């Protein structure tokens, strides 16, 4: 491997996490500003409950994005390409849009935005693993794991499709009733499950 490729492999994780941390910091600042500027969050009513569930799911989503990125760059090495540096900005734009659509009046748009984030993070994780597979430094990890097939993404497809369908439904039939509550609780459960999977992946990685 030439010196430039080796230098790129060594320094890219730091560059990538720095980019992502800057984007995440801005998204968190926007989230805090939304909380600070939304007066009804302190009221004991249904709107406040829906809004806090949205905020909780959004914050948990930010954490999962960080954990997935940090785990991947610490677990694998690969020769980066230009798009690897672009993904944090795209994810950041979606996070900003997600924060802007917080609130019971924008539930449909929020669900669609959340679906796009979940889909993009799965795509980023997939192409990262695909590039890492061809790097000899990761041979021990991939030696007993077959390349992913389209059928391996059934669960992710169902999740993203469900979020999109819920979003479209709430755009057509705006409501903040039981459907919205159940959908938000399911989203929180999904994100909790994703966080658990990411934590298990990291634990298994450091034990290998």
C-alpha positions as semicolon CSV with decimal commas, in nm:
position;residue;x (nm);y (nm);z (nm)
1;X;0,000;0,000;0,000
2;X;0,136;0,341;-0,093
3;X;0,200;0,610;0,168
4;X;-0,106;0,819;0,073
5;X;-0,349;0,528;0,111
6;X;-0,195;0,433;0,444
7;X;-0,213;0,792;0,570
8;X;-0,577;0,816;0,461
9;X;-0,663;0,497;0,652
10;X;-0,488;0,619;0,965
11;X;-0,628;0,973;0,978
12;X;-0,975;0,932;0,827
13;X;-1,145;0,806;1,148
14;X;-1,042;1,124;1,331
15;X;-1,155;1,344;1,042
16;X;-1,488;1,163;1,012
17;X;-1,570;1,178;1,383
18;X;-1,471;1,546;1,393
19;X;-1,708;1,625;1,105
20;X;-1,987;1,425;1,263
21;X;-1,937;1,580;1,607
22;X;-1,966;1,930;1,459
23;X;-2,287;1,839;1,281
24;X;-2,427;1,666;1,589
25;X;-2,344;1,968;1,805
26;X;-2,540;2,198;1,573
27;X;-2,834;1,956;1,567
28;X;-2,836;1,933;1,947
29;X;-2,825;2,312;1,971
30;X;-3,128;2,334;1,743
31;X;-3,306;2,071;1,953
32;X;-3,235;2,260;2,275
33;X;-3,354;2,586;2,117
34;X;-3,678;2,415;2,017
35;X;-3,731;2,291;2,373
36;X;-3,651;2,633;2,516
37;X;-3,885;2,814;2,275
38;X;-4,183;2,577;2,303
39;X;-4,391;2,694;2,597
40;X;-4,657;2,420;2,593
41;X;-4,396;2,154;2,679
42;X;-4,438;2,250;3,045
43;X;-4,815;2,204;3,035
44;X;-4,990;1,885;3,145
45;X;-5,180;1,804;2,826
46;X;-5,186;1,560;2,534
47;X;-4,992;1,792;2,301
48;X;-4,705;1,810;2,550
49;X;-4,694;1,430;2,579
50;X;-4,677;1,387;2,202
51;X;-4,413;1,658;2,175
52;X;-4,192;1,506;2,448
53;X;-4,213;1,164;2,284
54;X;-4,101;1,323;1,957
55;X;-3,814;1,502;2,130
56;X;-3,707;1,183;2,309
57;X;-3,706;0,982;1,987
58;X;-3,512;1,256;1,808
59;X;-3,248;1,273;2,081
60;X;-3,214;0,894;2,094
61;X;-3,174;0,893;1,716
62;X;-2,885;1,140;1,744
63;X;-2,717;0,916;2,001
64;X;-2,756;0,607;1,783
65;X;-2,602;0,784;1,483
66;X;-2,299;0,876;1,693
67;X;-2,265;0,525;1,840
68;X;-2,289;0,356;1,498
69;X;-2,033;0,588;1,340
70;X;-1,794;0,569;1,635
71;X;-1,819;0,190;1,652
72;X;-1,754;0,148;1,281
73;X;-1,447;0,371;1,263
74;X;-1,297;0,215;1,576
75;X;-1,376;-0,141;1,468
76;X;-1,283;-0,130;1,098
77;X;-1,023;0,025;0,871
78;X;-1,080;0,102;0,505
79;X;-0,950;0,332;0,235
80;X;-1,199;0,624;0,234
81;X;-1,362;0,774;-0,071
82;X;-1,510;1,121;-0,117
83;X;-1,866;1,015;-0,033
84;X;-1,753;0,898;0,312
85;X;-1,689;1,264;0,399
86;X;-2,020;1,378;0,249
87;X;-2,248;1,147;0,446
88;X;-2,214;1,334;0,779
89;X;-2,334;1,653;0,608
90;X;-2,631;1,476;0,447
91;X;-2,722;1,316;0,778
92;X;-2,684;1,656;0,944
93;X;-2,925;1,819;0,699
94;X;-3,181;1,548;0,771
95;X;-3,131;1,596;1,145
96;X;-3,188;1,971;1,107
97;X;-3,504;1,900;0,909
98;X;-3,616;1,652;1,174
99;X;-3,578;1,916;1,446
100;X;-3,764;2,174;1,233
101;X;-4,059;1,933;1,200
102;X;-4,090;1,872;1,574
103;X;-4,435;1,938;1,716
104;X;-4,779;1,778;1,684
105;X;-4,862;1,986;1,378
106;X;-4,577;1,833;1,176
107;X;-4,596;1,470;1,284
108;X;-4,632;1,335;0,931
109;X;-4,329;1,520;0,801
110;X;-4,131;1,418;1,110
111;X;-4,200;1,048;1,048
112;X;-4,099;1,075;0,683
113;X;-3,778;1,253;0,782
114;X;-3,708;0,989;1,046
115;X;-3,757;0,717;0,785
116;X;-3,501;0,886;0,557
117;X;-3,249;0,902;0,842
118;X;-3,295;0,533;0,927
119;X;-3,261;0,438;0,560
120;X;-2,949;0,650;0,512
121;X;-2,781;0,516;0,827
122;X;-2,844;0,159;0,713
123;X;-2,698;0,244;0,374
124;X;-2,391;0,407;0,529
125;X;-2,335;0,109;0,758
126;X;-2,370;-0,131;0,464
127;X;-2,126;0,040;0,231
128;X;-1,880;0,085;0,519
129;X;-1,889;-0,288;0,588
130;X;-1,857;-0,363;0,217
131;X;-1,543;-0,151;0,185
132;X;-1,401;-0,285;0,510
133;X;-1,445;-0,643;0,386
134;X;-1,179;-0,589;0,120
135;X;-0,922;-0,454;0,365
136;X;-0,685;-0,722;0,501
137;X;-0,686;-0,556;0,845
138;X;-1,048;-0,668;0,893
139;X;-0,998;-1,026;0,776
140;X;-1,058;-1,179;1,120
141;X;-1,402;-1,019;1,147
142;X;-1,527;-1,112;0,799
143;X;-1,370;-1,460;0,780
144;X;-1,682;-1,627;0,919
145;X;-1,939;-1,379;0,782
146;X;-2,085;-1,406;0,434
147;X;-2,147;-1,088;0,231
148;X;-2,488;-0,935;0,289
149;X;-2,763;-1,022;0,043
150;X;-3,076;-0,825;-0,042
151;X;-3,281;-1,068;0,167
152;X;-3,078;-0,968;0,475
153;X;-3,241;-0,624;0,470
154;X;-3,603;-0,736;0,509
155;X;-3,634;-0,599;0,863
156;X;-3,482;-0,263;0,767
157;X;-3,711;-0,240;0,463
158;X;-4,017;-0,309;0,676
159;X;-3,914;-0,049;0,935
160;X;-3,844;0,226;0,682
161;X;-4,160;0,148;0,484
162;X;-4,369;0,153;0,802
163;X;-4,230;0,492;0,905
164;X;-4,299;0,633;0,560
165;X;-4,655;0,496;0,554
166;X;-4,725;0,637;0,902
167;X;-4,586;0,971;0,790
168;X;-4,800;0,977;0,476
169;X;-5,108;0,881;0,676
170;X;-5,050;1,162;0,926
171;X;-4,991;1,407;0,642
172;X;-5,322;1,312;0,484
173;X;-5,516;1,271;0,809
174;X;-5,349;1,505;1,061
175;X;-5,413;1,385;1,414
176;X;-5,247;1,376;1,753
177;X;-5,456;1,096;1,896
178;X;-5,398;0,730;1,972
179;X;-5,242;0,653;1,632
180;X;-4,977;0,920;1,683
181;X;-4,908;0,803;2,039
182;X;-4,868;0,438;1,939
183;X;-4,651;0,530;1,640
184;X;-4,419;0,740;1,856
185;X;-4,395;0,470;2,122
186;X;-4,311;0,216;1,852
187;X;-4,044;0,449;1,714
188;X;-3,892;0,487;2,061
189;X;-3,895;0,110;2,098
190;X;-3,728;0,072;1,760
191;X;-3,454;0,319;1,849
192;X;-3,400;0,151;2,186
193;X;-3,358;-0,179;2,002
194;X;-3,112;-0,025;1,757
195;X;-2,910;0,118;2,043
196;X;-2,902;-0,223;2,210
197;X;-2,783;-0,385;1,887
198;X;-2,509;-0,124;1,844
199;X;-2,395;-0,177;2,203
200;X;-2,387;-0,556;2,156
201;X;-2,192;-0,517;1,833
202;X;-1,929;-0,306;2,008
203;X;-1,905;-0,548;2,301
204;X;-1,855;-0,843;2,067
205;X;-1,598;-0,646;1,867
206;X;-1,374;-0,569;2,164
207;X;-1,393;-0,931;2,282
208;X;-1,274;-1,079;1,950
